[in-house]
């Protein structure tokens, strides 16, 4: 790839190669270590002049959507197993081959194919929806987690989620991002369909060994050898306790002391956390539910003709009101993806508006590291009317976010 880059004078790294039948996507995962993904271009056979010809639909694969999937595939491996270079430096090449094969065989079968098939511009951001709460509730959660860190000397940091939104994380931003992406992929897809339980339960961390249809939740602490994640730069092994009660999920990250009796120690800490937290979490859960009812009443659905996608690359904040399974949105995925990809070619600020016959308007705005995509289903509106509508949306919903005018 480096030779190809120099030969054609490319400014950046060569990340994709297009062939008629396949698409190759490359990512430099670590120093001198690349990970590659091969995708087969969809095709269709049809008759022309009394003979069968095969047509390949190269446009149906979007590089902008596939590259984040490849990058996250490596990050998931690193989160569960550490870096590839550590295995190589220790001379454990054969062990590395086994670990890579076991992990990716399972990952491709149970997670990757689905991620590729269901990829949207939303999923490609791998951002974090933050839960906005009043200051008193935020400080209460923060204070609770800090008290626990003082109580348990082996407890490093914690991450607090309500439903699929992040309320608090003590991790570095990169670690917060990958752990949240891990939560969405392995845990939330199961939890959102699970009945509420009045007693705290535990989630299994190494969920890659479990199929999507198997349970990942238990009433007793799982063995500590299945409860490790690698965090930091360079990644260091941490034991993890994942506690779930009603809509609340808390990740507790502990020092991985190789000399201690991990199973007994972690089980004791997990049970103590349950005793200390159950009443507090019940009260916090009720408070968050009440706040959500007041802040976002069911009757307040907003403008049904407007859908928005917001992403801030600085803190990975992401919000979306788009349902990609419903028309006319489902028919707009291609043009939205193209606009989002085109935005990357502009400098710090840009605005694009596109209207195809009989389709809604699509608007893309960029301001430094912030991006805003809008789908406005007012097919007969002219450019001036849409421009006024965009200004109104920005003033109403994004007034505290700097965006170009």
Secondary structure, 3 states (H helix, E strand, C coil): CHHHHHHCCCCCCCCEEECCCEEEEEEEEECCEEEEEEEECCEEEEEECCEEEEEECHHHCCHHHHHHHHHHHHHHHHHHHCCHHHHHHCCCHHHHHHHHHHHHHHHHHHHHHHHHHCCCHHHHHCCECECCCCHHHHHHHHHHHHHHHHHCCCEEEEEEEECCEEEEECCCHHHHHHHHHHHHHHHHHHHCCCCCCCCCEEECCCHHHCCCCCCCEECCCCCHHHCEEEECCCCEEEEEEEEEECCEEEEEEEECCCCCCHHHHHHHHHHHHHHHHHHHHHHHHHHHHHHHHHHCCCCCCCCCCEEEEEEECCCCEEEECCCCCCCCHHHCHHHHHHHHHHHCCCCCEEEEEEECCCCCEEEEEEECCEEEEEEECCCCCCHHHHHHHHHHHHHHHCCCCCCCC
